[in-house]
Each structure stands twice: as structure tokens, then as C-alpha cells.
Amino acid sequence: MSVSYSYFRGVRQVAATVASVSGIVAILHFALAAPGSESLKTICNEAMILLWILIPPLWFFFEYWALDHGCIAQPPGEDKETSLKSIKDYADYASKIWAAVLAILVLLFEVNTRK
């Protein structure tokens, strides 16, 4: 049994929107903190960074694996190799955005938690 590509595309759009909004909120949260603030050194903020480290690469891996193993139906009019290349290209571009958000979060966290 496989999920239709149109359903998967909708899930991917929702995930991208949630990730974008949460990335912006996290960056603003860290950017607006007072320098040297102990308020950033919470388990919640550290968990936020940890989630940003783990979730995007796991998503990219799952997405490619699911398409490769037939858990997600091929896009209409595409063969398996074309759809895998497409998903790989998408993940390549998205991973650059993910890396930038992660770098900004870590930088802001480090700068604002120094005394």
C-alpha cells in the first residue's frame, strides 16, 4: 500500500510551512533575548536546537526512502529514477536553508548566553 503523491505533496507543503514558521519564531526568540541572558539556557531552548539538528535530516532521509521503497506513489508521468532525482534535488536545496537556520540559531544562542 502506498500513499498517493498528491497527498504526500500536501503533507510536504504543511511540513515546510510549519518548519518555516517555527524557524522564524526560533530565530526571533533567540535574537530578541538580552545578551548574557540566563533565560536562554533552558532545556526547552536546548531541545529546540537539538530538534533543528535532527528532524530535517531525518525528514530528508525518510522522504527519499519512502519514495524509493514504494511507500509513496510515483508522481504522475514520472519514472522512479526521475522522481528520486527530483526529491534529491529538493532535499539539496532545502538542506541549505535548514543549515542556515541551524547556524543562525546556534550563533544567536552562543552569543546571547555568554557572560
Number of C-alpha atoms within 10 A of each C-alpha: 7 12 14 14 16 14 12 16 13 11 12 14 12 12 13 13 12 12 16 15 12 14 19 13 12 20 18 13 15 22 17 11 16 13 17 14 14 13 11 20 13 10 9 10 17 14 11 15 17 12 12 20 16 10 13 17 15 10 14 18 13 12 19 18 14 15 21 16 11 13 15 21 20 21 16 10 7 11 10 15 11 13 19 18 12 14 15 16 12 12 20 13 10 16 15 11 13 21 14 12 19 20 14 17 24 16 14 20 24 15 16 21 18 10 8
